[in-house]
């Protein structure tokens, strides 16, 4: 997955039109989200094995919401949904 993300980053560093850049960014974000899901599964396995160590991590709800909305914005626009 890291190889795919690296190649997408290299693609985004080229001259893409707006639509192509949006597709590449969406794929890159989706890949990062997939890695997060995989990590969550691994964390769950640690919890079940009694080997989890907790850490505090800052996050920004607005940024997360913006990413989720960007995934669905094109389909919503196609259907006339704001």
Buried (B, 14 or more C-beta within 10 A) or exposed (E): EEEEBEBBEEBBEEEBEEEEBBBBBBBBBBBEEEBEEEEEEEEEEEEEEEEEEEEEEEEEEEEEEEBEEEEEBEEEEEEEEE
